[in-house]
Amino acid sequence: MIGPAISVSQLKKAYKKNTVLTGVDFTVENGTIFALLGSNGAGKTTIINILTTLIKADGGNAIVGSFDVDKYPNKVREHISLTGQFAAVDDILTARENLELIGDLRHVDDSQQTAVDLLMKFNLTDAADRRIATFSGGMRRRLDIAMSLIGSPAIIFLDEPTNGLDPQARNETWQTIRTLAKNGTTVFLTTQYLEEADELADIIAVLHHGRIIAQGTASELKKLVPSGLVRFTFGDEQKLVTAIGVLENDYAITDRDDLTITVATGGSVTQIAELFISLRDAKLEPTDFFQQSPTLDDVFFKLTSTATEEK
């Protein structure tokens, strides 16, 4: 495939008076995992629907697999596969029958052997002849992704693939996604779970109010929020309020939860030491504390709150 797997420029979409996308730009390189983060209603599924030719954009350009999605939708479909938020499997059929059915529909050379290979690849061989109604959530999702790979698509779109799954099933799905990328498949992933993006993605983009407000690796995005975060827990509300009064003139209080506050310092040993000295001088002793590294949650909340304030 020549050029990036996906290239999007100034993508726009509105439904009647509801503007969803106001000018989205990003690029996805071949063989990478790209995660699109955003809250409910941010437009993540709309972007996937445009890129997979299910709906048309109102403006902008989108190239998928080297083909313009508006001019050559059939060519785009030859290179992609889509797995939606809910597993699209037939509960009455067995895992093997589901795979063979999709193989026949996609006109693969040997749908039976393709099914055998995918059952083995996704660790479903022992359950091959069980009806899907008996499968766990994780097994259903693995089968759904396996079905998406029939025909060897170069790009697979996963729209919130772990939505509603328990932690074990989520971890199983994560491993499946890692394996896809390791084998050269480009993965476009939408998710609300910041931990998921942190675990999987090579590049993360944050979608808010119809536009991309930041993108980069997880490490790059974490540099956008203050380092040297220290969380303090106090024994009662009065001590907490007093501590805030002591610290807020010199430090940013980035979070407050029950009897715990998070304080941002510059991250140096001297700055963190001065923080404790300020509390000591005020005769305030926390019941607990720890230094916290920035997370994608911190990044997301900072970026979206700042973008909302600027709007």
C-alpha positions as CSV (number, residue, x, y, z in Angstrom):
1,M,0.0,0.0,0.0
2,I,1.4,3.4,-1.1
3,G,1.3,6.2,1.5
4,P,-0.4,6.1,4.9
5,A,-3.2,3.7,5.6
6,I,-5.6,6.5,6.4
7,S,-5.4,10.2,5.7
8,V,-8.2,12.6,6.8
9,S,-8.3,16.4,6.1
10,Q,-10.9,18.9,7.2
11,L,-13.6,16.3,7.6
12,K,-17.1,17.8,8.4
13,K,-20.4,16.3,9.2
14,A,-23.8,17.5,10.5
15,Y,-27.1,15.9,11.1
16,K,-29.7,18.6,10.4
17,K,-28.8,21.4,12.9
18,N,-26.5,19.1,15.0
19,T,-22.9,19.7,13.9
20,V,-20.8,16.6,14.8
21,L,-17.5,17.1,12.9
22,T,-16.2,20.7,12.3
23,G,-12.9,19.9,10.5
24,V,-11.1,16.8,11.5
25,D,-7.5,16.1,10.5
26,F,-5.3,13.0,11.2
27,T,-3.1,10.4,9.5
28,V,-2.7,6.7,10.4
29,E,0.5,5.0,9.3
30,N,0.5,1.4,8.0
31,G,0.8,-1.4,10.5
32,T,0.0,0.8,13.5
33,I,-2.7,1.0,16.2
34,F,-4.4,4.4,16.1
35,A,-6.8,5.2,19.0
36,L,-9.5,7.9,18.7
37,L,-10.5,9.0,22.2
38,G,-13.7,11.0,22.9
39,S,-16.7,11.0,25.2
40,N,-20.1,9.8,24.2
41,G,-21.5,11.8,21.3
42,A,-18.1,13.2,20.4
43,G,-18.3,11.9,16.8
44,K,-16.1,8.8,17.0
45,T,-18.6,6.5,15.3
46,T,-19.5,9.1,12.7
47,I,-15.8,9.2,11.7
48,I,-15.7,5.4,11.4
49,N,-18.9,5.4,9.4
50,I,-17.4,7.9,7.0
51,L,-14.1,6.1,6.6
52,T,-15.9,2.7,6.1
53,T,-18.2,4.3,3.4
54,L,-21.4,3.8,5.4
55,I,-22.2,7.5,5.3
56,K,-20.9,10.5,3.3
57,A,-19.1,13.5,4.8
58,D,-20.4,17.0,4.2
59,G,-16.9,18.3,3.5
60,G,-13.2,17.5,3.6
61,N,-11.3,14.5,2.2
62,A,-10.7,11.0,3.5
63,I,-8.3,8.5,1.9
64,V,-8.4,4.9,3.1
65,G,-6.1,2.3,1.6
66,S,-4.9,4.8,-1.0
67,F,-8.5,5.4,-2.2
68,D,-10.8,8.4,-1.8
69,V,-13.8,7.1,0.2
70,D,-16.2,9.2,-1.9
71,K,-14.8,8.5,-5.4
72,Y,-13.9,4.8,-4.9
73,P,-16.0,3.3,-2.1
74,N,-15.9,-0.2,-3.5
75,K,-12.1,-0.1,-3.6
76,V,-12.0,1.1,0.0
77,R,-14.3,-1.8,1.1
78,E,-11.9,-4.3,-0.5
79,H,-9.1,-3.2,1.9
80,I,-11.1,-2.8,5.1
81,S,-13.1,-4.6,7.7
82,L,-15.4,-3.2,10.5
83,T,-16.2,-4.5,13.9
84,G,-18.9,-2.5,15.6
85,Q,-19.6,-1.9,19.3
86,F,-21.6,-5.2,19.6
87,A,-20.5,-8.6,18.3
88,A,-22.1,-9.3,15.0
89,V,-22.3,-13.1,15.3
90,D,-25.2,-15.5,14.8
91,D,-26.1,-17.1,18.1
92,I,-27.8,-20.1,16.5
93,L,-24.7,-21.1,14.5
94,T,-21.4,-22.5,15.9
95,A,-18.2,-20.6,15.7
96,R,-17.0,-22.7,12.7
97,E,-20.3,-22.1,10.9
98,N,-20.1,-18.3,11.5
99,L,-16.6,-18.2,10.0
100,E,-17.5,-20.5,7.0
101,L,-20.6,-18.4,6.3
102,I,-18.6,-15.2,6.1
103,G,-15.9,-16.9,4.1
104,D,-18.5,-18.0,1.5
105,L,-20.1,-14.5,1.4
106,R,-16.6,-13.0,0.8
107,H,-15.8,-15.6,-1.8
108,V,-12.5,-16.8,-0.2
109,D,-10.9,-19.8,-2.0
110,D,-11.4,-22.3,0.9
111,S,-13.8,-21.1,3.6
112,Q,-13.5,-24.3,5.6
113,Q,-9.7,-24.1,5.9
114,T,-10.0,-20.3,6.5
115,A,-12.3,-21.1,9.5
116,V,-9.9,-23.7,10.8
117,D,-6.9,-21.3,10.6
118,L,-8.8,-18.5,12.3
119,L,-10.2,-20.7,15.1
120,M,-6.6,-21.7,15.9
121,K,-5.3,-18.2,15.6
122,F,-7.9,-16.8,18.0
123,N,-7.7,-19.8,20.5
124,L,-11.2,-21.0,19.7
125,T,-10.5,-24.5,18.3
126,D,-11.9,-26.2,21.4
127,A,-15.1,-24.3,21.1
128,A,-15.4,-24.5,17.3
129,D,-18.6,-26.6,17.3
130,R,-20.3,-24.9,20.2
131,R,-23.3,-22.6,19.5
132,I,-22.4,-18.9,20.0
133,A,-25.2,-18.6,22.6
134,T,-22.9,-20.5,25.0
135,F,-19.9,-18.2,24.5
136,S,-18.6,-15.7,27.0
137,G,-18.3,-12.0,26.1
138,G,-14.6,-12.3,25.4
139,M,-15.1,-15.4,23.2
140,R,-17.8,-13.6,21.2
141,R,-15.6,-10.6,20.7
142,R,-12.6,-12.7,19.6
143,L,-14.8,-14.5,17.1
144,D,-16.3,-11.2,15.8
145,I,-12.8,-9.9,15.2
146,A,-11.8,-13.2,13.6
147,M,-14.7,-12.9,11.2
148,S,-13.6,-9.4,10.3
149,L,-10.2,-10.7,9.2
150,I,-11.6,-13.1,6.5
151,G,-10.4,-11.9,3.2
152,S,-7.2,-10.5,4.8
153,P,-8.1,-6.8,5.1
154,A,-5.2,-4.4,5.4
155,I,-7.1,-2.1,7.7
156,I,-9.6,-3.1,10.5
157,F,-11.8,-0.6,12.2
158,L,-12.8,-1.5,15.8
159,D,-15.6,0.7,17.2
160,E,-15.3,0.5,21.0
161,P,-14.4,-3.2,20.9
162,T,-14.4,-3.8,24.6
163,N,-17.6,-1.9,25.4
164,G,-19.5,-3.8,28.1
165,L,-16.8,-6.5,28.5
166,D,-15.6,-7.7,31.9
167,P,-11.9,-7.1,32.8
168,Q,-10.8,-10.6,31.7
169,A,-12.6,-10.4,28.4
170,R,-11.2,-6.9,27.9
171,N,-7.6,-8.2,28.4
172,E,-8.3,-11.1,25.9
173,T,-9.5,-8.5,23.3
174,W,-6.4,-6.4,24.0
175,Q,-4.1,-9.3,23.2
176,T,-6.0,-10.0,20.0
177,I,-5.6,-6.4,18.9
178,R,-1.9,-6.5,19.7
179,T,-1.5,-9.6,17.6
180,L,-3.3,-8.0,14.7
181,A,-0.8,-5.1,14.6
182,K,2.1,-7.4,15.1
183,N,1.1,-9.3,12.0
184,G,1.0,-6.0,10.0
185,T,-2.7,-5.1,10.1
186,T,-3.5,-1.4,10.6
187,V,-5.9,-1.0,13.5
188,F,-8.2,2.0,13.9
189,L,-9.7,1.9,17.3
190,T,-12.3,4.1,19.0
191,T,-12.6,3.9,22.8
192,Q,-13.8,5.7,25.9
193,Y,-11.4,3.8,28.0
194,L,-8.2,5.8,28.4
195,E,-6.4,2.9,29.9
196,E,-7.2,1.0,26.7
197,A,-5.6,3.6,24.5
198,D,-2.6,3.8,26.8
199,E,-2.1,0.0,26.6
200,L,-2.6,-0.4,22.9
201,A,-2.1,2.6,20.7
202,D,1.0,3.8,18.9
203,I,-0.8,7.1,18.2
204,I,-3.7,8.6,20.2
205,A,-6.0,11.4,19.0
206,V,-8.4,13.3,21.2
207,L,-11.7,14.3,19.6
208,H,-13.7,17.0,21.3
209,H,-16.5,19.2,20.0
210,G,-16.1,17.9,16.5
211,R,-12.3,18.4,16.1
212,I,-9.0,16.8,17.1
213,I,-7.6,18.9,20.0
214,A,-4.4,16.8,20.4
215,Q,-2.6,13.8,19.0
216,G,0.6,12.0,19.6
217,T,2.0,9.0,21.5
218,A,0.9,8.4,25.0
219,S,4.2,9.7,26.4
220,E,3.9,12.9,24.2
221,L,0.4,13.6,25.4
222,K,1.3,13.1,29.1
223,K,3.8,15.9,28.8
224,L,0.9,18.3,28.2
225,V,-0.1,18.1,31.8
226,P,1.8,19.1,34.9
227,S,4.4,16.7,36.2
228,G,5.3,16.3,39.8
229,L,1.7,15.6,41.0
230,V,1.4,14.7,44.7
231,R,-1.8,13.4,46.2
232,F,-2.5,14.1,49.9
233,T,-5.1,12.6,52.1
234,F,-6.1,14.3,55.3
235,G,-7.9,13.1,58.4
236,D,-10.9,15.4,58.2
237,E,-12.6,18.1,56.1
238,Q,-11.2,21.0,58.2
239,K,-7.6,19.9,57.7
240,L,-8.3,19.4,54.0
241,V,-9.7,23.0,53.7
242,T,-6.8,24.4,55.7
243,A,-4.3,22.6,53.5
244,I,-5.9,24.0,50.3
245,G,-5.7,27.5,51.8
246,V,-2.0,27.0,52.6
247,L,-1.1,25.6,49.2
248,E,-3.3,27.2,46.6
249,N,-1.4,30.5,46.3
250,D,1.8,28.7,45.3
251,Y,0.6,25.5,43.7
252,A,-2.1,24.3,41.4
253,I,-4.7,22.1,43.0
254,T,-5.6,19.9,40.1
255,D,-8.1,17.6,41.8
256,R,-10.2,17.2,44.9
257,D,-12.0,14.0,45.9
258,D,-13.4,13.5,49.4
259,L,-10.5,14.1,51.8
260,T,-7.8,13.9,49.0
261,I,-6.3,16.6,46.9
262,T,-3.8,16.5,44.1
263,V,-1.2,19.2,43.9
264,A,1.0,20.0,40.9
265,T,4.6,20.9,41.4
266,G,7.4,21.5,38.9
267,G,8.5,17.9,39.5
268,S,12.0,18.7,41.0
269,V,13.1,17.3,44.3
270,T,13.4,20.9,45.7
271,Q,9.8,21.8,44.7
272,I,8.3,18.7,46.1
273,A,10.3,19.2,49.4
274,E,9.0,22.8,49.6
275,L,5.5,21.4,49.4
276,F,6.0,19.3,52.4
277,I,7.7,22.1,54.3
278,S,4.7,24.3,53.7
279,L,2.4,21.7,55.2
280,R,4.8,21.2,58.2
281,D,5.0,24.9,58.9
282,A,1.2,25.0,59.0
283,K,1.2,22.0,61.4
284,L,-0.7,19.9,58.9
285,E,0.2,16.2,58.6
286,P,-1.5,14.2,55.9
287,T,-2.7,10.7,56.7
288,D,-1.3,9.4,53.4
289,F,0.5,10.8,50.3
290,F,2.1,9.5,47.1
291,Q,3.7,11.1,44.0
292,Q,1.6,10.4,40.9
293,S,2.8,10.3,37.3
294,P,0.5,11.9,34.8
295,T,-2.1,9.6,33.2
296,L,-4.2,9.8,30.0
297,D,-7.1,10.6,32.3
298,D,-5.2,13.7,33.4
299,V,-4.5,14.6,29.8
300,F,-8.1,14.0,28.6
301,F,-9.6,16.1,31.4
302,K,-7.1,18.9,31.0
303,L,-7.5,19.1,27.2
304,T,-11.2,18.8,27.1
305,S,-11.8,21.3,29.9
306,T,-9.4,23.8,28.3
307,A,-11.0,23.4,24.9
308,T,-14.5,23.9,26.4
309,E,-13.3,27.1,28.2
310,E,-11.9,28.5,24.9
311,K,-15.0,27.7,22.9
